[in-house]
């Protein structure tokens, strides 16, 4: 007997309700009252009195009050005529292979005059937390073409290695050079760069775009630009857009992605502005108490996943206010990341580029990406010997300033020369100079060859015989 039961009807789609219950507007935030079931991170559409539309996101929801952060300026909004429509979905980014070679705003809109990205594939920009058990240990070398990074503070695939700079130091030039030159030693593997700039000036944006376009680097790069004239709220979204793009290219297109983010200090300043507008109790130096957690949600999206071919490597760049490495931003960043590369104002005054102080820099994963089969068998010993020789040479430089160079022993004067040569020949290189790891090690051996063999205590004798003798000949 056939069933007489009528087929169940599909539930009718929920029609978003437009609320006109804005209590107040504070900076980039709208405080909307009498809202039922607003979800954290939910996207809203804001209707202005003049008919224009802007987007926003729910930042907090409690007891019928929804705090909405506006993606854009709040100019033109008022509490009586502005409407807020809750769309029931979180922020998403349409992703596709066509993003390579494109330039976008901090919100993912085309900035290069090209078409919007049309794709059935949309990813939530908050990303998914990477299960620590699923993480694969980083173990492959990424060549930047810069001797003081490749030899002394090696960047390893899947690592997060920040650059700590200061106002007026050439970190933008350094970032552009790394984007241009970064490569894998195995040319058969797919490699691309995702570049995110937050709070930069129009002049800086033009510099980056000119550098990428003139060198052809743009073809393998996805660029997200948030200018200083753009809303600060956009700065909070920009790195998440970049990392979502990186995750798509890495884990769904099996590419190895280097994410360069500059300047993380501008990102943190935007967080502080929003926290102040929410009237939160401030933490250290006025930054929100959750600054560590927020930074971790970005930095921890780097890595390799077992069973996946792709990887994400992060190179965040931040300017230390007043060159203070104990400031909350570099301090907390150092806790989360695997080392740091520190720019030196003293080296810049000496005319050294890039002005990176190797003695205060560190790559905690360096040992996992160097050695035979990855870089070269003598890499670790050469790096250790350079560290020791440069540190000794700097001590002799300070001593000679007091007692005079003639008072130093013959070996001490050699160390003094090595410190000078290390800065002027090894660390110093042209902004368009791309050195291979073999080129960098050759320069290192040329400098170390000044030392008597008895002083080469950190290099195995077989490597001394193999490489130093060849150089001396």
C-alpha positions as CSV (number, residue, x, y, z in Angstrom):
1,X,0.0,0.0,0.0
2,X,1.5,3.3,-1.0
3,X,2.1,5.8,1.7
4,X,-0.3,8.7,1.8
5,X,2.3,10.8,3.7
6,X,3.1,14.1,1.9
7,X,6.8,14.5,1.3
8,X,8.6,16.7,3.8
9,X,9.0,20.3,2.6
10,X,12.5,21.8,2.7
11,X,12.7,24.5,5.3
12,X,12.2,28.0,3.9
13,X,15.4,30.0,3.7
14,X,15.9,32.5,6.5
15,X,15.6,36.0,5.3
16,X,18.1,38.3,7.0
17,X,16.6,41.0,9.2
18,X,17.8,44.6,8.9
19,X,18.2,46.1,12.4
20,X,18.0,49.9,13.0
21,X,18.8,49.6,16.7
22,X,22.3,51.0,16.7
23,X,23.0,52.4,20.1
24,X,26.3,54.2,19.3
25,X,29.2,54.3,16.9
26,X,32.8,54.3,18.3
27,X,35.7,54.4,15.9
28,X,35.4,51.4,13.6
29,X,32.7,49.7,15.8
30,X,28.9,49.7,15.8
31,X,27.0,48.7,18.9
32,X,23.7,47.1,17.8
33,X,21.0,46.4,20.5
34,X,18.2,43.8,20.6
35,X,19.9,41.4,18.2
36,X,18.8,37.7,18.5
37,X,21.4,35.0,17.9
38,X,24.2,37.0,16.4
39,X,27.3,34.7,16.0
40,X,30.9,35.6,16.6
41,X,32.6,36.2,13.3
42,X,29.3,36.5,11.4
43,X,29.4,38.8,8.4
44,X,26.9,41.8,8.3
45,X,25.8,44.2,5.6
46,X,25.6,47.8,6.6
47,X,23.2,50.1,4.8
48,X,24.1,53.8,4.9
49,X,21.5,56.6,4.7
50,X,22.8,57.5,1.2
51,X,22.1,54.0,-0.1
52,X,25.8,52.7,-0.1
53,X,26.6,49.3,1.4
54,X,29.6,48.3,3.5
55,X,30.5,45.0,5.1
56,X,31.4,44.3,8.7
57,X,31.9,41.4,11.1
58,X,30.5,40.6,14.5
59,X,33.3,41.1,17.0
60,X,31.3,40.2,20.2
61,X,27.8,39.2,21.1
62,X,26.2,39.1,24.5
63,X,22.8,39.6,26.0
64,X,21.3,40.9,22.8
65,X,24.1,43.4,22.1
66,X,26.2,42.8,19.0
67,X,29.5,44.7,18.5
68,X,30.2,45.0,14.8
69,X,33.5,46.0,13.3
70,X,33.2,47.8,10.0
71,X,35.4,47.0,7.0
72,X,35.9,50.5,5.9
73,X,35.3,54.1,7.2
74,X,32.3,54.8,9.4
75,X,31.9,58.3,7.9
76,X,28.3,58.9,6.9
77,X,26.8,56.5,9.4
78,X,24.4,57.6,12.1
79,X,22.4,55.7,14.8
80,X,19.0,56.5,13.4
81,X,19.2,55.8,9.6
82,X,21.9,53.2,9.3
83,X,20.8,49.6,9.1
84,X,22.7,46.4,9.9
85,X,21.7,43.1,8.3
86,X,23.2,39.8,9.8
87,X,23.9,37.4,6.9
88,X,24.4,34.2,8.9
89,X,27.9,33.4,7.4
90,X,31.5,34.0,8.3
91,X,34.1,35.9,6.2
92,X,35.2,33.9,3.2
93,X,37.6,34.4,0.4
94,X,37.1,32.9,-3.1
95,X,40.4,31.2,-4.1
96,X,41.8,29.9,-7.4
97,X,45.0,29.5,-9.3
98,X,44.2,32.8,-11.1
99,X,45.3,34.7,-7.9
100,X,48.9,34.2,-8.8
101,X,50.3,37.4,-10.4
102,X,47.4,39.5,-9.0
103,X,47.3,42.4,-6.6
104,X,44.4,42.7,-4.1
105,X,43.3,45.1,-1.4
106,X,43.5,44.0,2.2
107,X,39.9,42.7,1.9
108,X,40.7,40.6,-1.2
109,X,39.2,43.0,-3.8
110,X,41.2,43.5,-7.0
111,X,43.6,46.5,-6.8
112,X,45.3,45.9,-10.1
113,X,42.3,46.7,-12.3
114,X,41.7,43.0,-13.1
115,X,38.5,41.1,-12.7
116,X,37.3,39.7,-9.4
117,X,38.2,36.2,-8.6
118,X,35.2,34.0,-9.5
119,X,35.4,30.5,-7.9
120,X,33.2,27.9,-6.5
121,X,35.9,27.3,-3.9
122,X,35.5,29.7,-0.9
123,X,37.5,29.3,2.3
124,X,36.9,30.8,5.7
125,X,39.6,33.4,6.4
126,X,40.1,32.4,10.0
127,X,41.5,29.1,8.8
128,X,41.6,25.8,10.7
129,X,43.9,25.1,13.6
130,X,46.7,22.7,12.7
131,X,46.7,19.5,14.8
132,X,50.1,19.3,16.4
133,X,50.1,15.5,15.9
134,X,49.6,16.1,12.1
135,X,52.5,18.5,11.8
136,X,55.6,17.3,10.0
137,X,59.0,18.3,11.1
138,X,60.5,21.0,8.9
139,X,63.6,19.7,7.1
140,X,64.2,21.4,3.8
141,X,66.3,24.5,3.0
142,X,64.8,27.6,1.4
143,X,67.5,29.8,-0.4
144,X,67.0,33.6,0.0
145,X,70.2,34.5,-1.9
146,X,71.4,36.4,1.2
147,X,74.6,35.0,2.8
148,X,73.9,36.1,6.3
149,X,70.5,34.3,6.3
150,X,71.4,31.2,4.2
151,X,74.6,30.4,6.0
152,X,74.1,31.8,9.5
153,X,70.4,31.8,10.1
154,X,69.0,29.3,7.6
155,X,65.3,29.5,6.6
156,X,63.7,26.0,6.7
157,X,60.6,25.0,4.8
158,X,57.6,25.2,7.2
159,X,59.3,27.6,9.6
160,X,58.2,30.9,10.9
161,X,61.2,33.2,11.1
162,X,60.5,36.9,11.8
163,X,62.7,39.9,10.9
164,X,63.0,42.5,13.7
165,X,63.8,45.9,12.2
166,X,63.5,49.5,13.3
167,X,62.3,52.8,11.8
168,X,64.4,54.0,9.0
169,X,66.1,50.6,8.4
170,X,65.8,49.1,4.9
171,X,63.4,46.3,5.8
172,X,61.2,47.1,2.8
173,X,64.1,46.7,0.5
174,X,65.1,43.5,2.2
175,X,61.5,42.1,2.0
176,X,61.4,42.9,-1.8
177,X,64.8,41.2,-2.3
178,X,63.7,38.1,-0.5
179,X,60.4,37.9,-2.5
180,X,62.5,38.2,-5.8
181,X,65.2,35.8,-4.9
182,X,63.6,33.1,-2.7
183,X,63.7,29.6,-4.2
184,X,63.9,25.9,-3.5
185,X,67.1,24.0,-4.4
186,X,64.9,21.4,-6.2
187,X,63.6,23.3,-9.2
188,X,61.0,20.6,-10.0
189,X,58.9,21.6,-7.0
190,X,56.3,24.3,-7.3
191,X,57.1,27.5,-5.3
192,X,55.3,30.7,-4.9
193,X,55.2,33.8,-2.6
194,X,52.2,35.4,-0.8
195,X,53.0,39.0,0.1
196,X,50.9,40.9,2.6
197,X,51.6,44.6,3.4
198,X,49.7,46.3,6.3
199,X,49.5,50.0,6.9
200,X,52.2,51.0,4.4
201,X,52.3,54.3,2.5
202,X,51.5,54.7,-1.1
203,X,55.2,55.3,-1.8
204,X,56.1,52.0,-0.2
205,X,53.3,50.2,-2.1
206,X,54.5,51.7,-5.4
207,X,58.1,50.5,-4.5
208,X,57.0,46.9,-3.9
209,X,54.9,46.7,-7.1
210,X,57.6,48.2,-9.2
211,X,60.1,45.8,-7.8
212,X,57.9,42.8,-8.3
213,X,56.8,43.8,-11.8
214,X,60.2,44.8,-13.2
215,X,61.9,41.6,-12.0
216,X,59.1,39.2,-13.1
217,X,58.6,38.1,-9.4
218,X,54.9,39.2,-9.6
219,X,54.1,36.2,-11.9
220,X,54.6,33.8,-9.0
221,X,53.3,36.1,-6.2
222,X,49.9,37.0,-4.7
223,X,50.0,40.5,-3.3
224,X,47.6,41.9,-0.7
225,X,48.1,45.7,0.0
226,X,46.6,47.6,2.9
227,X,47.6,51.3,2.8
228,X,48.0,53.6,5.7
229,X,45.0,55.6,4.3
230,X,42.8,52.4,4.4
231,X,40.7,51.7,7.5
232,X,42.6,50.2,10.4
233,X,40.1,47.4,10.6
234,X,41.2,46.2,7.2
235,X,44.7,45.7,8.6
236,X,43.3,43.0,10.9
237,X,41.8,41.1,8.0
238,X,44.8,41.4,5.5
239,X,47.1,38.8,7.0
240,X,44.2,36.3,7.3
241,X,43.4,36.8,3.6
242,X,47.0,36.2,2.7
243,X,47.3,33.0,4.9
244,X,44.0,31.6,3.6
245,X,45.4,32.0,0.0
246,X,48.6,30.3,1.1
247,X,46.7,27.4,2.6
248,X,44.8,26.9,-0.6
249,X,47.9,26.9,-2.8
250,X,49.9,24.8,-0.3
251,X,47.4,22.1,0.7
252,X,45.2,21.9,-2.4
253,X,47.7,22.8,-5.1
254,X,50.7,21.0,-3.5
255,X,52.9,24.2,-3.7
256,X,55.5,25.4,-1.3
257,X,54.5,28.9,-0.2
258,X,56.6,31.6,1.4
259,X,54.4,34.2,3.2
260,X,56.0,37.6,3.8
261,X,54.0,39.9,6.0
262,X,55.0,43.5,6.7
263,X,54.6,45.4,9.0
264,X,53.2,43.3,11.9
265,X,53.6,46.4,14.2
266,X,50.9,48.2,12.1
267,X,48.7,45.1,12.6
268,X,49.2,45.2,16.4
269,X,48.5,48.9,16.4
270,X,45.1,48.2,14.7
271,X,44.3,45.6,17.3
272,X,45.1,48.2,20.1
273,X,42.8,50.8,18.4
274,X,39.9,48.3,18.2
275,X,40.4,47.2,21.8
276,X,40.4,50.8,22.9
277,X,37.1,51.4,21.0
278,X,35.6,48.4,22.8
279,X,36.8,50.0,26.1
280,X,38.7,46.8,27.1
281,X,41.1,46.8,30.0
282,X,44.5,47.3,28.4
283,X,47.5,45.0,28.9
284,X,51.2,45.9,28.4
285,X,51.7,49.4,26.9
286,X,48.0,49.6,26.0
287,X,47.9,46.5,23.8
288,X,45.0,44.0,24.4
289,X,45.7,41.2,26.9
290,X,45.0,38.7,24.1
291,X,47.8,40.0,21.8
292,X,49.8,36.8,22.3
293,X,46.8,34.6,21.4
294,X,45.9,36.7,18.4
295,X,49.5,36.7,17.0
296,X,49.6,32.9,17.6
297,X,46.5,32.4,15.4
298,X,48.5,33.9,12.5
299,X,52.0,32.5,13.1
300,X,50.8,29.0,13.9
301,X,49.3,28.7,10.4
302,X,52.8,28.0,9.1
303,X,54.1,24.5,8.8
304,X,53.9,21.2,7.0
305,X,51.1,18.6,7.3
306,X,51.8,14.9,7.2
307,X,50.6,13.4,4.0
308,X,50.4,16.7,2.2
309,X,53.0,17.8,-0.4
310,X,52.8,21.5,0.2
311,X,54.1,23.7,2.9
312,X,53.8,27.2,4.3
313,X,56.8,29.2,5.5
314,X,56.4,32.5,7.2
315,X,58.7,35.5,7.2
316,X,56.9,38.2,9.2
317,X,58.6,41.6,9.4
318,X,58.1,44.1,12.3
319,X,59.5,47.4,13.3
320,X,60.5,47.6,16.9
321,X,59.3,50.9,18.5
322,X,62.3,52.8,19.7
323,X,64.5,49.8,18.7
324,X,63.2,48.1,21.9
325,X,63.4,44.3,21.5
326,X,61.6,43.9,24.8
327,X,58.6,45.7,23.4
328,X,55.4,43.5,23.6
329,X,55.2,43.0,19.8
330,X,58.8,41.6,19.2
331,X,58.8,40.0,22.7
332,X,55.6,38.0,22.1
333,X,56.5,37.2,18.5
334,X,59.8,35.7,19.7
335,X,57.9,33.4,22.1
336,X,55.8,32.0,19.2
337,X,58.2,31.8,16.3
338,X,61.3,29.7,15.8
339,X,64.0,32.4,16.1
340,X,64.5,35.9,14.8
341,X,66.6,37.9,12.3
342,X,67.6,41.3,13.9
343,X,68.5,44.4,11.9
344,X,71.4,46.5,13.2
345,X,71.4,50.3,13.2
346,X,75.2,50.2,13.8
347,X,75.8,48.1,10.6
348,X,73.6,50.5,8.6
349,X,75.7,53.4,9.7
350,X,78.7,51.5,8.5
351,X,77.1,51.2,5.1
352,X,76.5,47.5,5.3
353,X,73.4,46.1,3.5
354,X,71.5,44.1,4.6
355,X,72.3,45.4,8.1
356,X,71.6,42.1,9.9
357,X,73.5,41.4,13.1
358,X,74.1,37.7,13.1
359,X,75.2,37.6,16.7
360,X,71.7,38.6,18.0
361,X,69.9,36.6,15.3
362,X,68.9,33.0,15.5
363,X,67.2,30.3,13.5
364,X,66.1,27.5,15.9
365,X,65.4,25.1,13.0
366,X,68.6,25.7,11.1
367,X,70.1,22.3,11.9
368,X,67.1,20.5,10.4
369,X,67.6,22.1,7.0
370,X,71.4,22.1,6.5
371,X,74.1,19.5,5.9
372,X,74.9,16.9,3.3
373,X,72.0,16.4,0.8
374,X,70.4,19.7,1.8
375,X,73.0,22.5,1.6
376,X,76.6,21.2,2.1
377,X,78.4,18.9,4.4
378,X,80.6,21.6,5.9
379,X,77.8,24.1,6.5
380,X,77.3,23.7,10.2
381,X,81.1,23.9,11.0
382,X,81.6,26.9,8.8
383,X,78.7,28.8,10.4
384,X,80.0,28.0,13.9
385,X,83.5,29.1,13.0
386,X,82.2,32.3,11.5
387,X,80.2,33.1,14.6
388,X,83.1,32.5,16.9
389,X,85.6,34.4,14.7
390,X,83.3,37.4,14.3
391,X,82.5,37.6,18.0
392,X,86.2,37.4,18.8
393,X,87.0,40.0,16.2
394,X,84.4,42.4,17.6
395,X,86.0,42.0,21.1
396,X,89.4,42.8,19.6
397,X,87.9,45.9,17.9
398,X,86.6,47.1,21.2
399,X,89.9,46.4,22.9
400,X,92.0,48.1,20.2
401,X,89.9,51.2,20.6
402,X,91.3,51.4,24.2
403,X,94.9,50.1,23.9
404,X,95.6,50.5,20.2
405,X,95.9,47.9,17.5
406,X,99.7,47.7,17.9
407,X,99.1,46.2,21.4
408,X,97.3,43.2,20.0
409,X,99.0,39.9,19.2
410,X,99.4,38.7,15.6
411,X,96.5,36.3,15.9
412,X,94.3,39.0,17.5
413,X,95.0,41.3,14.6
414,X,93.9,38.5,12.2
415,X,90.6,38.2,14.1
416,X,90.2,42.0,13.8
417,X,90.6,41.7,10.0
418,X,88.2,38.8,9.8
419,X,85.5,40.9,11.6
420,X,86.0,43.7,9.0
421,X,86.0,41.3,6.1
422,X,82.9,39.4,7.5
423,X,80.9,42.6,7.6
424,X,82.2,44.1,4.3
425,X,82.4,41.0,2.1
426,X,80.1,38.3,3.6
427,X,77.2,40.2,5.2
428,X,77.4,43.1,2.7
429,X,76.0,42.5,-0.7
430,X,74.1,44.5,-3.4
431,X,70.3,44.7,-3.3
432,X,70.2,42.9,-6.7
433,X,72.9,40.3,-5.8
434,X,71.5,36.7,-5.6
435,X,74.1,34.4,-4.1
436,X,73.8,30.6,-4.1
437,X,74.6,28.7,-0.9
438,X,77.8,27.5,-2.6
439,X,78.8,31.1,-3.4
440,X,78.2,32.2,0.2
441,X,80.2,29.2,1.6
442,X,83.0,30.1,-0.8
443,X,83.2,33.6,0.6
444,X,83.1,32.2,4.1
445,X,86.0,29.9,3.4
446,X,88.0,32.7,1.8
447,X,87.6,34.8,4.9
448,X,88.4,31.9,7.3
449,X,91.5,30.9,5.3
450,X,93.3,33.8,7.0
451,X,93.2,31.9,10.3
452,X,95.9,29.4,11.1
453,X,94.6,25.9,10.9
454,X,95.0,25.4,14.7
455,X,92.4,28.2,15.1
456,X,89.7,26.4,13.0
457,X,88.5,24.4,16.0
458,X,84.9,24.2,15.0
459,X,85.3,22.6,11.6
460,X,86.1,18.9,11.1
461,X,89.7,18.2,9.8
462,X,88.4,16.5,6.7
463,X,86.4,19.5,5.7
464,X,89.4,21.8,6.3
465,X,91.5,19.6,4.0
466,X,88.8,19.5,1.4
467,X,87.7,23.1,1.2
468,X,90.4,25.3,2.7
469,X,93.2,23.7,0.8
470,X,91.3,24.0,-2.4
471,X,90.7,27.7,-1.7
472,X,94.4,28.3,-0.7
473,X,95.5,26.7,-3.9
